[in-house]
Amino acid sequence: MAVMRAGGFPFLREGVDWWRSAVVYQIYPRSFADSDGDGIGDLPGITSRVWHLAALGVDAVWLSPFYPSALADGGYDVDDHRDVDPRLGTLADFDDMVAALHGAGLRIIADIVPNHTSDRHPWFREALASGRGAPERERYIFRDGRGPGGAEPPNDWQSGFGGPAWEPVGDGQWYFHYFAKEQPDLNWDDPGVREDFRTTLRFWSDRGVDGFRIDVAHGLVKDLSEPFAPWSEVAEVTRADGTHPLWDREGVHEIYADWRRVFDEYDPPRFAVAEAAVHPTRRARYASPEGLGQAFNFQMQEAGFQPDEFRAVIDAGLADMRVSGSTTTWLLGCHDTLRVATRYGLPRDPDLNSHQVGQRWLLTNGAEPVADLALGERRARAAALVLLALPGATYVYQGDELGLHEVPDLPPESLQDPIATRSRGTAKGRDGCRVPLPWTPDGPSFGFGPGGAQPPQPAWFGRYAVSVEADDPDSTLSMYRRALSLRRSLTSEEEFAWVSDPDESVLHFVRPGGWHCVSNFGGAPVELPHGTVAVSSVRLEDGRLPRDATAWVLVED
């Protein structure tokens, strides 16, 4: 077999570059654990389940927004960037949670939402009250409407959640909101906006936050000068040249260079990971040492369960590492995507991408197309072992360690995602991957809390409960625990090499110390390298790896 070197990368600096090879667990606070029985997860609930995170073996927690919010967009409509939603706790509860995480050897990454605020934010209320031409409106993007009295929006641009991207305020002006109307976009040309976010970064860093996930990191700098391009020219969001009026403009990197100076005030320096849905050739810039440090690589969660697609995504991620000097991130899913175990169980459609297939499935309450959920779980386990064997950081969405499926048939009255309402029935939204976690096999909320849960959990959730899977050595949770324990021996350096195989359905690579990761995407079972099988996503068949499976094999020299 031929070995192809992907190249070496810098060694880690203990305590400083922890994030380069970390396994980060994403917590969606309102659906993780509920301490007071109101049906909503909260910070004390997270503190009470730190034991699960420690037993799982992750390195850090990414905490989705926990700020005061009307929940027009799952907490990403922020009323106050430097406080805690009272339904989720207090700043004292936040401090207790950080202390518990740090006490267990875990870091914490806080979600920062700099592209917009909520329409309840004091700044926006001041902007509305101050009227046309007031300096308070300079913090946001206000424009005069068209036609008599400004009765028509400034242009035909559309919101990413459906409907127009402009909302009238009653005096002939309109404000821009790429997302929900309750999320007015900030104007990052305003010096006060920039200074306020420096204060926010220091506020949470001073409270022990180790890093930040930057929401919509590619969207802060915009060009809304006239004449406006028609929406037909703007709707495509990724360009390779940085010329889009809304996304990935050069000016964002000046902002992040400024943030880097704030991060470097701390010892160890804080880091950040960019949520930047940009052209792959432009992703590395966000991850540069002079910028945020790391950027999400979303390509794997968009890839089908095919060896050529996995190989292409891995090669692209490794190329990012060489260009940026950082490490890439590997993730299969998050709070914005269909659950991994479900996505891999849906049939491929040559005319639709995986997101479109998933939306069609959701709109039929999971009836069409028919999903092979057992196959989906099997493939999700195999894919997880591929990601955990790769150099770089891996992000795991809560519940994926249990093999949880999407809940497609939530009652209409329980849907909270603005996509469901603003799309006028053409999309169901993201609530199905945000259903509260099951911790025990029974009870009113499967151990989520003393009361019920919102959105409601289906009856089948009980068999995926943490306590059930912890007692089953063949469960997805047990596999994750074994793999994460073993993974620590893979992260001392970041070398990687492909191993060629005559069978094109086999994906095979090796890491330092003779750790081989072998995946069989094909039909017949395949032979494994001679060595010790450290972990496998399924039981072997006469020592061979079955289809839709991955194994780690230690081959001694």
WOCOR-V555700 format. One record per residue. N is the residue number from 0. RES is the residue in three letters. BURIAL is + if it has 9 or more other C-alpha atoms within 8 Angstrom, else -. Layout:
n=<N | N>
res=<RES | RES>
burial=<BURIAL | BURIAL>
This chain:
n=<0 | 1 | 2 | 3 | 4 | 5 | 6 | 7 | 8 | 9 | 10 | 11 | 12 | 13 | 14 | 15 | 16 | 17 | 18 | 19 | 20 | 21 | 22 | 23 | 24 | 25 | 26 | 27 | 28 | 29 | 30 | 31 | 32 | 33 | 34 | 35 | 36 | 37 | 38 | 39 | 40 | 41 | 42 | 43 | 44 | 45 | 46 | 47 | 48 | 49 | 50 | 51 | 52 | 53 | 54 | 55 | 56 | 57 | 58 | 59 | 60 | 61 | 62 | 63 | 64 | 65 | 66 | 67 | 68 | 69 | 70 | 71 | 72 | 73 | 74 | 75 | 76 | 77 | 78 | 79 | 80 | 81 | 82 | 83 | 84 | 85 | 86 | 87 | 88 | 89 | 90 | 91 | 92 | 93 | 94 | 95 | 96 | 97 | 98 | 99 | 100 | 101 | 102 | 103 | 104 | 105 | 106 | 107 | 108 | 109 | 110 | 111 | 112 | 113 | 114 | 115 | 116 | 117 | 118 | 119 | 120 | 121 | 122 | 123 | 124 | 125 | 126 | 127 | 128 | 129 | 130 | 131 | 132 | 133 | 134 | 135 | 136 | 137 | 138 | 139 | 140 | 141 | 142 | 143 | 144 | 145 | 146 | 147 | 148 | 149 | 150 | 151 | 152 | 153 | 154 | 155 | 156 | 157 | 158 | 159 | 160 | 161 | 162 | 163 | 164 | 165 | 166 | 167 | 168 | 169 | 170 | 171 | 172 | 173 | 174 | 175 | 176 | 177 | 178 | 179 | 180 | 181 | 182 | 183 | 184 | 185 | 186 | 187 | 188 | 189 | 190 | 191 | 192 | 193 | 194 | 195 | 196 | 197 | 198 | 199 | 200 | 201 | 202 | 203 | 204 | 205 | 206 | 207 | 208 | 209 | 210 | 211 | 212 | 213 | 214 | 215 | 216 | 217 | 218 | 219 | 220 | 221 | 222 | 223 | 224 | 225 | 226 | 227 | 228 | 229 | 230 | 231 | 232 | 233 | 234 | 235 | 236 | 237 | 238 | 239 | 240 | 241 | 242 | 243 | 244 | 245 | 246 | 247 | 248 | 249 | 250 | 251 | 252 | 253 | 254 | 255 | 256 | 257 | 258 | 259 | 260 | 261 | 262 | 263 | 264 | 265 | 266 | 267 | 268 | 269 | 270 | 271 | 272 | 273 | 274 | 275 | 276 | 277 | 278 | 279 | 280 | 281 | 282 | 283 | 284 | 285 | 286 | 287 | 288 | 289 | 290 | 291 | 292 | 293 | 294 | 295 | 296 | 297 | 298 | 299 | 300 | 301 | 302 | 303 | 304 | 305 | 306 | 307 | 308 | 309 | 310 | 311 | 312 | 313 | 314 | 315 | 316 | 317 | 318 | 319 | 320 | 321 | 322 | 323 | 324 | 325 | 326 | 327 | 328 | 329 | 330 | 331 | 332 | 333 | 334 | 335 | 336 | 337 | 338 | 339 | 340 | 341 | 342 | 343 | 344 | 345 | 346 | 347 | 348 | 349 | 350 | 351 | 352 | 353 | 354 | 355 | 356 | 357 | 358 | 359 | 360 | 361 | 362 | 363 | 364 | 365 | 366 | 367 | 368 | 369 | 370 | 371 | 372 | 373 | 374 | 375 | 376 | 377 | 378 | 379 | 380 | 381 | 382 | 383 | 384 | 385 | 386 | 387 | 388 | 389 | 390 | 391 | 392 | 393 | 394 | 395 | 396 | 397 | 398 | 399 | 400 | 401 | 402 | 403 | 404 | 405 | 406 | 407 | 408 | 409 | 410 | 411 | 412 | 413 | 414 | 415 | 416 | 417 | 418 | 419 | 420 | 421 | 422 | 423 | 424 | 425 | 426 | 427 | 428 | 429 | 430 | 431 | 432 | 433 | 434 | 435 | 436 | 437 | 438 | 439 | 440 | 441 | 442 | 443 | 444 | 445 | 446 | 447 | 448 | 449 | 450 | 451 | 452 | 453 | 454 | 455 | 456 | 457 | 458 | 459 | 460 | 461 | 462 | 463 | 464 | 465 | 466 | 467 | 468 | 469 | 470 | 471 | 472 | 473 | 474 | 475 | 476 | 477 | 478 | 479 | 480 | 481 | 482 | 483 | 484 | 485 | 486 | 487 | 488 | 489 | 490 | 491 | 492 | 493 | 494 | 495 | 496 | 497 | 498 | 499 | 500 | 501 | 502 | 503 | 504 | 505 | 506 | 507 | 508 | 509 | 510 | 511 | 512 | 513 | 514 | 515 | 516 | 517 | 518 | 519 | 520 | 521 | 522 | 523 | 524 | 525 | 526 | 527 | 528 | 529 | 530 | 531 | 532 | 533 | 534 | 535 | 536 | 537 | 538 | 539 | 540 | 541 | 542 | 543 | 544 | 545 | 546 | 547 | 548 | 549 | 550 | 551 | 552 | 553 | 554 | 555 | 556>
res=<MET | ALA | VAL | MET | ARG | ALA | GLY | GLY | PHE | PRO | PHE | LEU | ARG | GLU | GLY | VAL | ASP | TRP | TRP | ARG | SER | ALA | VAL | VAL | TYR | GLN | ILE | TYR | PRO | ARG | SER | PHE | ALA | ASP | SER | ASP | GLY | ASP | GLY | ILE | GLY | ASP | LEU | PRO | GLY | ILE | THR | SER | ARG | VAL | TRP | HIS | LEU | ALA | ALA | LEU | GLY | VAL | ASP | ALA | VAL | TRP | LEU | SER | PRO | PHE | TYR | PRO | SER | ALA | LEU | ALA | ASP | GLY | GLY | TYR | ASP | VAL | ASP | ASP | HIS | ARG | ASP | VAL | ASP | PRO | ARG | LEU | GLY | THR | LEU | ALA | ASP | PHE | ASP | ASP | MET | VAL | ALA | ALA | LEU | HIS | GLY | ALA | GLY | LEU | ARG | ILE | ILE | ALA | ASP | ILE | VAL | PRO | ASN | HIS | THR | SER | ASP | ARG | HIS | PRO | TRP | PHE | ARG | GLU | ALA | LEU | ALA | SER | GLY | ARG | GLY | ALA | PRO | GLU | ARG | GLU | ARG | TYR | ILE | PHE | ARG | ASP | GLY | ARG | GLY | PRO | GLY | GLY | ALA | GLU | PRO | PRO | ASN | ASP | TRP | GLN | SER | GLY | PHE | GLY | GLY | PRO | ALA | TRP | GLU | PRO | VAL | GLY | ASP | GLY | GLN | TRP | TYR | PHE | HIS | TYR | PHE | ALA | LYS | GLU | GLN | PRO | ASP | LEU | ASN | TRP | ASP | ASP | PRO | GLY | VAL | ARG | GLU | ASP | PHE | ARG | THR | THR | LEU | ARG | PHE | TRP | SER | ASP | ARG | GLY | VAL | ASP | GLY | PHE | ARG | ILE | ASP | VAL | ALA | HIS | GLY | LEU | VAL | LYS | ASP | LEU | SER | GLU | PRO | PHE | ALA | PRO | TRP | SER | GLU | VAL | ALA | GLU | VAL | THR | ARG | ALA | ASP | GLY | THR | HIS | PRO | LEU | TRP | ASP | ARG | GLU | GLY | VAL | HIS | GLU | ILE | TYR | ALA | ASP | TRP | ARG | ARG | VAL | PHE | ASP | GLU | TYR | ASP | PRO | PRO | ARG | PHE | ALA | VAL | ALA | GLU | ALA | ALA | VAL | HIS | PRO | THR | ARG | ARG | ALA | ARG | TYR | ALA | SER | PRO | GLU | GLY | LEU | GLY | GLN | ALA | PHE | ASN | PHE | GLN | MET | GLN | GLU | ALA | GLY | PHE | GLN | PRO | ASP | GLU | PHE | ARG | ALA | VAL | ILE | ASP | ALA | GLY | LEU | ALA | ASP | MET | ARG | VAL | SER | GLY | SER | THR | THR | THR | TRP | LEU | LEU | GLY | CYS | HIS | ASP | THR | LEU | ARG | VAL | ALA | THR | ARG | TYR | GLY | LEU | PRO | ARG | ASP | PRO | ASP | LEU | ASN | SER | HIS | GLN | VAL | GLY | GLN | ARG | TRP | LEU | LEU | THR | ASN | GLY | ALA | GLU | PRO | VAL | ALA | ASP | LEU | ALA | LEU | GLY | GLU | ARG | ARG | ALA | ARG | ALA | ALA | ALA | LEU | VAL | LEU | LEU | ALA | LEU | PRO | GLY | ALA | THR | TYR | VAL | TYR | GLN | GLY | ASP | GLU | LEU | GLY | LEU | HIS | GLU | VAL | PRO | ASP | LEU | PRO | PRO | GLU | SER | LEU | GLN | ASP | PRO | ILE | ALA | THR | ARG | SER | ARG | GLY | THR | ALA | LYS | GLY | ARG | ASP | GLY | CYS | ARG | VAL | PRO | LEU | PRO | TRP | THR | PRO | ASP | GLY | PRO | SER | PHE | GLY | PHE | GLY | PRO | GLY | GLY | ALA | GLN | PRO | PRO | GLN | PRO | ALA | TRP | PHE | GLY | ARG | TYR | ALA | VAL | SER | VAL | GLU | ALA | ASP | ASP | PRO | ASP | SER | THR | LEU | SER | MET | TYR | ARG | ARG | ALA | LEU | SER | LEU | ARG | ARG | SER | LEU | THR | SER | GLU | GLU | GLU | PHE | ALA | TRP | VAL | SER | ASP | PRO | ASP | GLU | SER | VAL | LEU | HIS | PHE | VAL | ARG | PRO | GLY | GLY | TRP | HIS | CYS | VAL | SER | ASN | PHE | GLY | GLY | ALA | PRO | VAL | GLU | LEU | PRO | HIS | GLY | THR | VAL | ALA | VAL | SER | SER | VAL | ARG | LEU | GLU | ASP | GLY | ARG | LEU | PRO | ARG | ASP | ALA | THR | ALA | TRP | VAL | LEU | VAL | GLU | ASP>
burial=<- | - | - | - | - | + | - | - | + | - | - | + | - | - | - | - | - | + | - | + | + | + | + | + | + | + | + | + | + | + | + | + | + | + | + | - | + | - | + | + | + | + | + | + | + | + | + | - | + | + | - | - | + | + | - | + | + | + | + | + | + | + | + | + | + | + | + | + | + | + | - | + | + | - | + | + | + | + | + | + | + | - | + | + | + | - | - | + | + | + | - | - | + | + | + | + | + | + | - | + | + | + | - | - | - | + | + | + | + | + | + | + | + | + | + | + | + | + | + | - | + | - | - | + | + | + | + | + | - | + | + | - | - | + | - | + | + | + | + | + | + | + | - | + | + | + | - | - | - | + | + | - | + | + | - | - | + | + | + | - | + | + | - | + | + | + | + | + | + | - | + | + | + | + | + | + | + | + | + | + | + | + | + | + | + | + | + | + | - | + | - | - | + | + | - | - | + | + | - | + | + | + | + | + | + | - | - | - | + | + | + | + | + | + | + | + | + | + | + | + | + | + | - | - | - | - | - | - | - | + | + | - | - | + | - | - | - | + | + | - | - | + | - | + | + | + | + | + | + | - | - | + | + | - | + | + | + | - | + | + | - | + | + | + | - | - | - | - | + | + | + | + | + | + | + | + | - | + | + | - | - | + | + | + | + | + | + | + | + | - | + | + | + | + | + | + | + | + | - | + | - | - | + | - | + | - | + | - | + | + | + | - | + | - | - | - | + | + | - | + | + | + | - | + | + | + | + | + | + | + | + | + | + | + | + | - | + | + | + | + | + | + | + | + | + | + | - | - | - | - | - | + | - | + | + | - | + | + | + | + | + | + | + | - | + | + | - | + | + | - | + | - | + | - | + | + | + | + | + | + | + | + | + | + | + | + | + | + | + | - | + | + | + | + | + | + | + | + | - | + | + | + | + | + | + | + | + | + | - | + | - | - | - | + | + | + | + | + | + | + | - | + | + | - | - | - | + | + | + | + | + | + | + | + | + | + | + | + | + | + | + | - | - | - | + | + | + | + | + | + | + | + | + | + | + | + | + | - | - | - | + | + | - | + | + | + | + | + | + | + | - | - | - | - | + | + | + | + | + | + | + | + | + | + | - | + | + | - | - | + | + | - | + | + | + | + | + | + | + | + | + | - | - | - | - | + | + | + | + | + | + | + | - | + | + | + | + | + | + | + | + | - | - | - | + | - | - | + | - | - | - | - | + | + | + | + | + | + | - | + | - | - | - | + | + | + | + | + | + | + | + | + | + | + | + | - | ->
